[in-house]
């Protein structure tokens, strides 16, 4: 056709006749030849398209428009899509078998067919988009992309199928949570499966823990209740809330299991079993934590004179609708109050007192129920305990309590409706109780009971008083009773352990009969007041020894400081008494005097070291000062502190005098000022010394008075005090055994015996000897360390040889071991 068209051109006849070469014809032939060569490539592709009528139809439709580049592009595109169809044939079959993944593929394929069959004007927007995509050259169509996406999702489904089965078997309760993520597009479902699998991994240890707790039954109700509330979605429960609840219950179960052997030990010992039972009863009984129905206006203690029934009288305001109760009971709370009783009377007495609560009050015998009358706004309640006591005993007990000890008196009752309520809650202190008990007419007013009341008619207690009452009630009302017994068991086991240790110490003291005799005497034969006087006497003895040392040092301090002031100012070339320790040698062997201030500091330090032994004894005896809650012993302790403070002031002014000498020598003060200031200091020191003497005389007089008034009662001590005495004498027994080899060691060394004799100062008591021996043994250890250092340095100098002659020429053994070590270290 192209050749015929060229040849039929009439304008080209003259040229064809003129020459045999037709350029247009050759060009057409060449182009058609190239097209045929190119078509040879696309013809096989077109033949292969016969295998897919769907792909062939588009190619045939394009061929009808002519075999051009557009047709070739359609053929190539359809061939590539045919290859994609063949490669995706297996995924297509698998996706088709899984109907839930084939739906997007069917939709994409249906839209493609419709887009190929109907005209563009009749297509929807989605179909027009597919038609435009099919017209443009693309490797994959929407159908292939949907098939690939569905195949990938199907592959993820297959991979996650074991996890899903495991999730259904192990934690089937998570399937409803997973079902809520359906229907899901994309990988949302797979992410949900992975998330639930991770939650399953976290759940497994807690499931095992929950199974253990449920099998023990003891705490199964708590775990089951948490799981039920979580399933019913009561409150804001999360997975970690349930896990933490299960974990805590497992820990509590293990704790309770560990307490069972301790409980068996307590039961086996028998003697701690009554205390355990009373403690459990006291711990299991709970105070009502409601707001009181009545507001106290005043309270007064009923004091028996001289013997009688103790009690209290309360006048309180109430609501007129509050009627007569059917029963009443009394509660006394306060952790500090019961702890004070345990310190005074022993733990058994405090536990027994708590176990007796609540104390039931009987109508007509201990209280009158008719005092709370319906229709009245006030009530006067008299409570008298049916037990006869001595007034002096009650007053002594109240005086023994710390003044700021707080307690809560709570009156509980049951109304006719059956409801149990708090009628009164009165917080008090021990000082208020003592004041009201000592004076029969003394009344604790409402200002002390409930300060800062906002409105007496509407609200009785403000936030401060409510917090105070809640603190005194103590404990959490939400605490389960099964969690309240283990501290008591643990405490009783510790008591048994302590008793066993003390028993072992007592058996060990049989090897030290003199200490065993002292233990028996102080525990069962020595009265309490005599013991306090004996302990205080040790302090007074140590104070006397310390005062003697201070007087001796003060006598040497004046000449020493005056000599130092003169040396520092160059008034004298040498001190009154030359000490070879003050002589030093320079590098050339020439004598030189040490720095005067350094020598003075060393001498002051030597004087101060003489006080170390007396100071250690005084400190040790002060730790054993009697602490019986007696005001007299507290005043004597303050007087001893005053003695020590006055002695420190005296030393300060004695050390201040040399500074005045230096100021005079430097002409910074006038001689008249120097003389006047020195005299004033001397007079002030004399006044301080006189005051100290007076204070010391008063102190000794007070101590003698305490000794004279010491009673012979109270020979049997408390368990805690007996334990302290036993431990004290056991330690003293060990020191007795160690003192013997220490004294033998000092006797073998010989050179420490003179210093030991000087430290004793004629006080040959055992306690002072032990302190002196300890000081000398520590000094001997320090000397041995210095000796080892010197030997090591001498070995180093001998090995190096170079400095050895200088060391040997300058060595002065008479100067002491430490000077030789310093000389060796310098070389």
DODO-698825 format. One line per 4 residues: their letters; for each residue x, y, z of C-alpha. Coordinates in steps of 0.1 Angstrom, whole numbers, always signed. Layout:
! residues N
a = X Y Z | ... .
END
This chain:
! residues 827
xxxx = +0 +0 +0 | +27 +24 +8 | +46 +16 -24 | +15 +19 -45 .
xxxx = +8 +53 -30 | +43 +65 -38 | +42 +51 -73 | +8 +66 -81 .
xxxx = +21 +102 -75 | +18 +121 -108 | +42 +147 -98 | +70 +122 -97 .
xxxx = +67 +108 -132 | +92 +131 -149 | +118 +123 -123 | +112 +85 -126 .
xxxx = +117 +88 -163 | +148 +109 -159 | +166 +84 -136 | +160 +49 -124 .
xxxx = +165 +58 -86 | +133 +67 -67 | +142 +81 -32 | +107 +81 -17 .
xxxx = +102 +45 -28 | +135 +34 -13 | +125 +52 +20 | +92 +35 +22 .
xxxx = +107 +2 +15 | +133 +7 +41 | +108 +18 +68 | +85 -11 +60 .
xxxx = +114 -35 +61 | +124 -22 +96 | +87 -25 +107 | +86 -61 +95 .
xxxx = +118 -68 +115 | +103 -53 +146 | +70 -71 +140 | +89 -104 +139 .
xxxx = +96 -97 +177 | +60 -89 +185 | +44 -117 +164 | +55 -145 +188 .
xxxx = +42 -124 +217 | +9 -120 +199 | +8 -158 +193 | +14 -164 +230 .
xxxx = -14 -141 +238 | -37 -166 +222 | -33 -186 +254 | -53 -160 +273 .
xxxx = -84 -147 +255 | -87 -120 +281 | -53 -106 +271 | -58 -113 +234 .
xxxx = -90 -92 +231 | -71 -60 +240 | -44 -68 +215 | -69 -76 +187 .
xxxx = -88 -44 +194 | -56 -25 +190 | -46 -43 +158 | -78 -31 +142 .
xxxx = -65 +4 +144 | -33 -6 +127 | +0 -21 +135 | +17 +9 +150 .
xxxx = +38 +17 +180 | +7 +20 +201 | -4 -15 +191 | +31 -29 +198 .
xxxx = +30 -12 +233 | -4 -29 +239 | +9 -62 +228 | +40 -59 +250 .
xxxx = +19 -47 +280 | -6 -76 +276 | +23 -101 +273 | +38 -88 +305 .
xxxx = +4 -90 +322 | +1 -125 +308 | +34 -134 +324 | +22 -119 +357 .
xxxx = -11 -138 +354 | +9 -171 +349 | +32 -163 +379 | +3 -154 +401 .
xxxx = -18 -183 +391 | -9 -204 +422 | -15 -175 +446 | -48 -168 +428 .
xxxx = -59 -204 +434 | -49 -202 +470 | -66 -169 +475 | -97 -182 +457 .
xxxx = -99 -211 +481 | -99 -187 +511 | -131 -169 +503 | -124 -142 +529 .
xxxx = -92 -130 +511 | -106 -134 +475 | -132 -108 +477 | -109 -78 +470 .
xxxx = -94 -97 +440 | -129 -105 +426 | -139 -68 +430 | -107 -57 +411 .
xxxx = -112 -83 +384 | -149 -74 +379 | -142 -37 +376 | -115 -44 +350 .
xxxx = -139 -64 +329 | -166 -38 +331 | -141 -12 +321 | -132 -31 +291 .
xxxx = -168 -38 +279 | -187 -6 +284 | -182 +28 +270 | -163 +54 +290 .
xxxx = -194 +77 +294 | -212 +49 +311 | -184 +40 +336 | -183 +50 +372 .
xxxx = -155 +70 +386 | -137 +39 +399 | -142 +21 +366 | -129 +52 +346 .
xxxx = -98 +51 +368 | -92 +15 +360 | -98 +22 +323 | -72 +50 +323 .
xxxx = -48 +28 +341 | -53 +1 +315 | -47 +26 +287 | -14 +37 +303 .
xxxx = +16 +14 +302 | +19 -3 +336 | +36 -35 +346 | +9 -45 +371 .
xxxx = -28 -36 +372 | -50 -31 +402 | -60 -68 +399 | -24 -79 +403 .
xxxx = -18 -55 +432 | -49 -67 +449 | -39 -103 +443 | -4 -97 +457 .
xxxx = -18 -79 +487 | -43 -107 +493 | -15 -133 +489 | +7 -115 +514 .
xxxx = -21 -112 +539 | -28 -149 +534 | +8 -157 +540 | +7 -137 +573 .
xxxx = -25 -156 +582 | -7 -190 +577 | +23 -178 +597 | +2 -165 +626 .
xxxx = -21 -196 +626 | +0 -215 +652 | +0 -185 +674 | -37 -181 +670 .
xxxx = -43 -217 +679 | -19 -214 +709 | -38 -183 +719 | -71 -201 +717 .
xxxx = -58 -231 +738 | -38 -213 +765 | -57 -180 +769 | -91 -185 +753 .
xxxx = -104 -155 +773 | -84 -133 +749 | -103 -144 +718 | -132 -120 +724 .
xxxx = -107 -92 +727 | -92 -103 +693 | -127 -106 +678 | -133 -70 +685 .
xxxx = -106 -61 +661 | -126 -77 +632 | -134 -68 +604 | -99 -54 +600 .
xxxx = -83 -40 +568 | -46 -45 +560 | -24 -59 +588 | -45 -45 +617 .
xxxx = -57 -80 +625 | -22 -95 +624 | -9 -67 +647 | -38 -75 +671 .
xxxx = -28 -112 +670 | +8 -104 +678 | -3 -80 +706 | -25 -107 +721 .
xxxx = +3 -132 +718 | +26 -109 +737 | +0 -104 +763 | -4 -142 +765 .
xxxx = +34 -145 +771 | +30 -120 +800 | -1 -139 +813 | +15 -173 +815 .
xxxx = +36 -168 +847 | +7 -150 +863 | -17 -178 +852 | +6 -203 +869 .
xxxx = +8 -181 +900 | -30 -177 +900 | -34 -215 +897 | -11 -220 +927 .
xxxx = -30 -195 +947 | -64 -210 +937 | -53 -245 +946 | -43 -234 +981 .
xxxx = -79 -221 +986 | -66 -198 +1013 | -65 -168 +990 | -85 -181 +960 .
xxxx = -115 -158 +967 | -94 -127 +962 | -79 -139 +928 | -113 -151 +916 .
xxxx = -129 -118 +927 | -104 -98 +907 | -108 -119 +876 | -146 -117 +879 .
xxxx = -146 -79 +882 | -122 -77 +853 | -144 -99 +831 | -175 -79 +840 .
xxxx = -156 -47 +835 | -164 -33 +869 | -143 -2 +874 | -112 +7 +856 .
xxxx = -94 -26 +856 | -65 -32 +833 | -45 -63 +826 | -16 -52 +848 .
xxxx = -40 -46 +877 | -51 -82 +876 | -15 -94 +872 | -3 -73 +901 .
xxxx = -31 -86 +922 | -22 -122 +914 | +15 -115 +920 | +9 -99 +953 .
xxxx = -14 -127 +965 | +14 -152 +955 | +39 -132 +975 | +15 -131 +1004 .
xxxx = +9 -168 +1001 | +47 -175 +1002 | +50 -151 +1032 | +23 -170 +1050 .
xxxx = +38 -203 +1041 | +71 -191 +1056 | +54 -181 +1088 | +39 -216 +1093 .
xxxx = +72 -232 +1105 | +77 -202 +1128 | +42 -207 +1142 | +49 -243 +1148 .
xxxx = +81 -233 +1167 | +60 -209 +1189 | +34 -236 +1196 | +62 -261 +1205 .
xxxx = +77 -237 +1230 | +43 -233 +1247 | +55 -204 +1269 | +49 -178 +1242 .
xxxx = +16 -193 +1230 | -6 -173 +1254 | +10 -141 +1243 | +5 -151 +1207 .
xxxx = -32 -158 +1212 | -38 -126 +1230 | -19 -107 +1204 | -40 -123 +1176 .
xxxx = -72 -115 +1194 | -61 -78 +1199 | -51 -76 +1162 | -82 -92 +1149 .
xxxx = -106 -70 +1168 | -112 -38 +1147 | -122 -4 +1159 | -152 +11 +1142 .
xxxx = -140 +39 +1119 | -173 +58 +1116 | -178 +93 +1127 | -191 +95 +1163 .
xxxx = -228 +102 +1169 | -222 +123 +1200 | -199 +153 +1204 | -181 +155 +1238 .
xxxx = -184 +188 +1257 | -164 +179 +1288 | -149 +148 +1304 | -139 +141 +1340 .
xxxx = -121 +111 +1355 | -136 +94 +1385 | -108 +89 +1410 | -114 +64 +1439 .
xxxx = -104 +78 +1473 | -84 +59 +1486 | -98 +28 +1469 | -127 +22 +1446 .
xxxx = -139 +18 +1411 | -122 +40 +1384 | -141 +55 +1356 | -150 +87 +1338 .
xxxx = -180 +110 +1333 | -187 +125 +1299 | -211 +153 +1291 | -219 +153 +1253 .
xxxx = -243 +168 +1228 | -262 +145 +1205 | -290 +144 +1180 | -325 +143 +1195 .
xxxx = -332 +113 +1172 | -305 +92 +1188 | -322 +67 +1211 | -312 +43 +1239 .
xxxx = -286 +17 +1227 | -291 -20 +1234 | -254 -27 +1242 | -223 -7 +1249 .
xxxx = -186 -15 +1247 | -154 +5 +1255 | -123 +7 +1234 | -89 +22 +1243 .
xxxx = -66 +28 +1213 | -33 +44 +1206 | -1 +28 +1195 | +21 +51 +1216 .
xxxx = -1 +44 +1247 | +2 +6 +1245 | +39 +9 +1237 | +44 +30 +1268 .
xxxx = +26 +3 +1288 | +49 -23 +1273 | +79 -3 +1283 | +66 +1 +1319 .
xxxx = +49 -32 +1326 | +63 -55 +1299 | +50 -67 +1266 | +29 -94 +1281 .
xxxx = +9 -69 +1301 | +3 -46 +1271 | -8 -76 +1249 | -31 -89 +1276 .
xxxx = -47 -55 +1280 | -53 -52 +1243 | -67 -87 +1242 | -93 -78 +1268 .
xxxx = -107 -51 +1245 | -134 -43 +1237 | -146 -42 +1272 | -184 -49 +1274 .
xxxx = -203 -25 +1297 | -234 -39 +1315 | -265 -19 +1320 | -271 -9 +1356 .
xxxx = -237 -21 +1368 | -211 -2 +1348 | -231 +23 +1328 | -267 +34 +1325 .
xxxx = -281 +30 +1290 | -311 +52 +1298 | -287 +82 +1300 | -289 +84 +1261 .
xxxx = -326 +94 +1259 | -345 +100 +1228 | -356 +136 +1223 | -328 +152 +1243 .
xxxx = -299 +171 +1228 | -274 +163 +1257 | -264 +132 +1276 | -243 +126 +1307 .
xxxx = -227 +92 +1307 | -210 +78 +1338 | -188 +48 +1332 | -174 +29 +1362 .
xxxx = -153 -2 +1357 | -163 -30 +1380 | -128 -34 +1395 | -115 -20 +1428 .
xxxx = -81 -3 +1426 | -60 +20 +1447 | -60 +57 +1439 | -22 +58 +1445 .
xxxx = -16 +30 +1421 | -35 +47 +1393 | -18 +80 +1399 | +16 +64 +1399 .
xxxx = +8 +47 +1366 | -3 +80 +1350 | +28 +98 +1363 | +50 +70 +1348 .
xxxx = +36 +76 +1313 | +53 +102 +1291 | +32 +134 +1293 | +26 +137 +1256 .
xxxx = +14 +101 +1252 | -19 +101 +1233 | -48 +77 +1236 | -83 +74 +1223 .
xxxx = -113 +65 +1244 | -140 +52 +1221 | -175 +42 +1232 | -193 +19 +1208 .
xxxx = -229 +8 +1209 | -256 -11 +1191 | -289 +6 +1184 | -324 -10 +1184 .
xxxx = -322 -11 +1146 | -292 -35 +1149 | -267 -9 +1135 | -234 -7 +1154 .
xxxx = -222 +29 +1157 | -196 +49 +1174 | -212 +70 +1202 | -181 +88 +1214 .
xxxx = -144 +92 +1204 | -124 +113 +1228 | -86 +118 +1221 | -67 +126 +1253 .
xxxx = -31 +129 +1265 | -15 +114 +1296 | -9 +148 +1311 | -46 +157 +1308 .
xxxx = -56 +124 +1324 | -31 +130 +1353 | -44 +165 +1359 | -80 +154 +1359 .
xxxx = -73 +124 +1382 | -52 +143 +1407 | -78 +170 +1412 | -114 +157 +1416 .
xxxx = -128 +190 +1405 | -106 +193 +1374 | -125 +189 +1342 | -112 +184 +1307 .
xxxx = -132 +210 +1287 | -143 +209 +1251 | -114 +232 +1241 | -89 +205 +1250 .
xxxx = -110 +177 +1234 | -120 +193 +1202 | -102 +226 +1194 | -113 +249 +1166 .
xxxx = -148 +235 +1163 | -167 +251 +1134 | -202 +247 +1146 | -213 +228 +1177 .
xxxx = -248 +221 +1163 | -238 +209 +1128 | -203 +195 +1129 | -184 +184 +1160 .
xxxx = -150 +177 +1147 | -128 +196 +1122 | -103 +181 +1099 | -74 +183 +1125 .
xxxx = -93 +164 +1152 | -106 +138 +1126 | -70 +132 +1114 | -59 +129 +1151 .
xxxx = -86 +103 +1158 | -78 +84 +1126 | -41 +83 +1136 | -50 +70 +1171 .
xxxx = -73 +43 +1157 | -44 +31 +1135 | -46 +4 +1109 | -65 +3 +1077 .
xxxx = -101 -9 +1077 | -95 -23 +1042 | -68 -46 +1055 | -78 -83 +1054 .
xxxx = -78 -102 +1086 | -58 -129 +1071 | -30 -104 +1066 | -29 -93 +1102 .
xxxx = -15 -124 +1120 | +20 -127 +1104 | +36 -97 +1121 | +26 -111 +1155 .
xxxx = +40 -145 +1146 | +72 -130 +1134 | +75 -108 +1165 | +70 -137 +1188 .
xxxx = +95 -158 +1169 | +120 -130 +1173 | +113 -130 +1210 | +119 -167 +1212 .
xxxx = +151 -162 +1192 | +162 -135 +1216 | +154 -158 +1246 | +174 -186 +1231 .
xxxx = +204 -164 +1225 | +201 -151 +1261 | +199 -187 +1273 | +231 -196 +1254 .
xxxx = +248 -165 +1270 | +236 -177 +1304 | +250 -212 +1298 | +283 -196 +1286 .
xxxx = +285 -176 +1319 | +288 -209 +1338 | +324 -209 +1326 | +328 -174 +1343 .
xxxx = +313 -180 +1377 | +321 -146 +1391 | +301 -130 +1363 | +272 -155 +1367 .
xxxx = +271 -145 +1404 | +269 -108 +1394 | +241 -115 +1369 | +220 -134 +1395 .
xxxx = +226 -107 +1421 | +217 -78 +1399 | +187 -95 +1383 | +170 -109 +1414 .
xxxx = +187 -94 +1445 | +195 -58 +1437 | +166 -33 +1441 | +158 -11 +1412 .
xxxx = +167 +22 +1431 | +199 +7 +1443 | +208 -4 +1408 | +202 +32 +1395 .
xxxx = +224 +45 +1423 | +252 +20 +1415 | +251 +30 +1378 | +252 +67 +1387 .
xxxx = +280 +60 +1411 | +301 +47 +1383 | +296 +80 +1365 | +305 +100 +1395 .
xxxx = +337 +79 +1400 | +347 +85 +1363 | +339 +122 +1367 | +361 +125 +1398 .
xxxx = +390 +108 +1379 | +385 +131 +1350 | +385 +162 +1372 | +417 +151 +1388 .
xxxx = +433 +148 +1354 | +420 +182 +1344 | +435 +197 +1376 | +468 +181 +1369 .
xxxx = +469 +194 +1333 | +457 +229 +1344 | +487 +230 +1368 | +511 +223 +1340 .
xxxx = +493 +244 +1314 | +503 +278 +1328 | +541 +274 +1328 | +540 +257 +1294 .
xxxx = +520 +285 +1277 | +541 +312 +1293 | +573 +295 +1282 | +559 +292 +1247 .
xxxx = +550 +329 +1245 | +585 +339 +1255 | +601 +315 +1230 | +579 +327 +1202 .
xxxx = +589 +364 +1209 | +626 +356 +1212 | +628 +366 +1249 | +646 +334 +1258 .
xxxx = +671 +313 +1237 | +661 +281 +1252 | +634 +267 +1275 | +639 +261 +1311 .
xxxx = +643 +224 +1307 | +658 +212 +1274 | +642 +181 +1259 | +662 +162 +1234 .
xxxx = +631 +155 +1214 | +631 +193 +1206 | +665 +190 +1190 | +667 +183 +1152 .
xxxx = +696 +181 +1127 | +697 +196 +1093 | +712 +179 +1062 | +747 +187 +1072 .
xxxx = +745 +174 +1108 | +742 +208 +1123 | +719 +212 +1153 | +688 +232 +1148 .
xxxx = +658 +239 +1171 | +624 +229 +1158 | +597 +254 +1151 | +586 +267 +1185 .
xxxx = +548 +266 +1176 | +551 +231 +1164 | +568 +220 +1196 | +542 +238 +1217 .
xxxx = +514 +221 +1197 | +530 +187 +1203 | +533 +193 +1240 | +497 +204 +1242 .
xxxx = +487 +173 +1223 | +507 +152 +1248 | +489 +169 +1277 | +455 +163 +1260 .
xxxx = +463 +126 +1254 | +465 +122 +1291 | +428 +130 +1293 | +419 +103 +1267 .
xxxx = +417 +75 +1293 | +396 +95 +1317 | +374 +108 +1289 | +368 +72 +1276 .
xxxx = +358 +61 +1311 | +335 +90 +1315 | +318 +85 +1282 | +313 +48 +1289 .
xxxx = +298 +54 +1323 | +275 +81 +1309 | +260 +56 +1285 | +249 +35 +1315 .
xxxx = +233 +65 +1333 | +200 +54 +1349 | +170 +63 +1328 | +141 +55 +1350 .
xxxx = +119 +84 +1341 | +128 +101 +1374 | +132 +139 +1373 | +159 +137 +1399 .
xxxx = +183 +117 +1377 | +176 +141 +1348 | +186 +171 +1370 | +218 +153 +1381 .
xxxx = +227 +145 +1345 | +223 +182 +1336 | +245 +191 +1365 | +272 +168 +1352 .
xxxx = +269 +185 +1318 | +274 +218 +1336 | +306 +206 +1353 | +320 +196 +1319 .
xxxx = +310 +229 +1303 | +326 +249 +1332 | +359 +230 +1329 | +360 +238 +1291 .
xxxx = +355 +275 +1299 | +384 +274 +1324 | +407 +258 +1298 | +397 +284 +1272 .
xxxx = +407 +313 +1294 | +440 +297 +1305 | +450 +293 +1269 | +440 +329 +1262 .
xxxx = +466 +344 +1286 | +497 +336 +1264 | +480 +355 +1235 | +479 +386 +1258 .
xxxx = +517 +381 +1264 | +523 +381 +1226 | +502 +412 +1221 | +522 +431 +1248 .
xxxx = +555 +421 +1233 | +544 +433 +1199 | +533 +466 +1216 | +498 +461 +1203 .
xxxx = +484 +467 +1238 | +496 +489 +1266 | +512 +474 +1298 | +483 +488 +1318 .
xxxx = +457 +471 +1295 | +477 +439 +1296 | +479 +439 +1334 | +442 +447 +1337 .
xxxx = +431 +421 +1312 | +453 +394 +1328 | +440 +401 +1362 | +404 +400 +1349 .
xxxx = +410 +367 +1333 | +426 +353 +1365 | +396 +365 +1385 | +372 +351 +1360 .
xxxx = +390 +317 +1361 | +388 +318 +1399 | +351 +326 +1398 | +345 +297 +1373 .
xxxx = +365 +274 +1395 | +345 +285 +1426 | +313 +280 +1407 | +325 +246 +1396 .
xxxx = +333 +237 +1431 | +298 +248 +1443 | +281 +229 +1415 | +302 +198 +1423 .
xxxx = +293 +200 +1460 | +256 +204 +1451 | +259 +175 +1427 | +275 +152 +1453 .
xxxx = +248 +162 +1478 | +221 +154 +1454 | +236 +120 +1446 | +239 +112 +1483 .
xxxx = +203 +122 +1488 | +193 +98 +1461 | +213 +71 +1477 | +197 +78 +1511 .
xxxx = +162 +77 +1497 | +168 +46 +1476 | +141 +20 +1483 | +146 -17 +1487 .
xxxx = +117 -26 +1466 | +117 -38 +1430 | +142 -66 +1433 | +128 -86 +1404 .
xxxx = +136 -69 +1371 | +118 -69 +1338 | +127 -93 +1311 | +143 -66 +1290 .
xxxx = +164 -53 +1318 | +175 -89 +1328 | +185 -94 +1291 | +205 -62 +1291 .
xxxx = +223 -72 +1324 | +231 -106 +1309 | +245 -92 +1277 | +265 -66 +1297 .
xxxx = +282 -92 +1319 | +288 -115 +1290 | +307 -88 +1273 | +325 -80 +1305 .
xxxx = +334 -117 +1309 | +349 -117 +1274 | +370 -86 +1283 | +380 -104 +1315 .
xxxx = +394 -133 +1295 | +411 -109 +1270 | +426 -88 +1298 | +448 -117 +1311 .
xxxx = +468 -123 +1279 | +469 -85 +1273 | +485 -80 +1307 | +509 -109 +1301 .
xxxx = +519 -94 +1267 | +526 -60 +1283 | +546 -77 +1310 | +568 -94 +1283 .
xxxx = +574 -62 +1264 | +583 -44 +1297 | +587 -9 +1282 | +549 -3 +1284 .
xxxx = +545 -11 +1321 | +556 +23 +1334 | +531 +41 +1312 | +504 +16 +1324 .
xxxx = +513 +23 +1360 | +511 +61 +1353 | +477 +57 +1337 | +463 +39 +1367 .
xxxx = +470 +67 +1391 | +465 +44 +1420 | +430 +35 +1408 | +433 -3 +1407 .
xxxx = +397 -12 +1399 | +389 -37 +1372 | +370 -14 +1349 | +398 +12 +1349 .
xxxx = +424 -14 +1344 | +406 -28 +1314 | +405 +7 +1298 | +442 +12 +1305 .
xxxx = +451 -22 +1291 | +431 -15 +1260 | +449 +18 +1255 | +483 +2 +1260 .
xxxx = +476 -27 +1237 | +465 -3 +1209 | +497 +16 +1215 | +518 -16 +1214 .
xxxx = +501 -24 +1180 | +510 +11 +1167 | +546 +6 +1178 | +548 -28 +1161 .
xxxx = +535 -12 +1129 | +561 +16 +1131 | +587 -11 +1137 | +577 -30 +1106 .
xxxx = +578 +2 +1085 | +613 +10 +1098 | +625 -26 +1090 | +611 -23 +1055 .
xxxx = +627 +11 +1049 | +661 -1 +1062 | +659 -31 +1038 | +652 -7 +1009 .
xxxx = +681 +15 +1019 | +704 -15 +1022 | +694 -27 +988 | +700 +7 +972 .
xxxx = +733 +12 +991 | +736 +49 +980 | +718 +65 +1010 | +728 +39 +1036 .
xxxx = +759 +57 +1049 | +740 +90 +1053 | +712 +71 +1071 | +735 +53 +1095 .
xxxx = +755 +85 +1103 | +724 +105 +1111 | +705 +77 +1130 | +699 +86 +1167 .
xxxx = +683 +56 +1185 | +679 +76 +1216 | +653 +98 +1199 | +628 +69 +1196 .
xxxx = +613 +46 +1171 | +592 +71 +1152 | +621 +96 +1148 | +641 +67 +1133 .
xxxx = +613 +59 +1109 | +610 +95 +1099 | +647 +97 +1093 | +647 +66 +1071 .
xxx = +617 +78 +1051 | +635 +111 +1045 | +665 +93 +1032 .
END
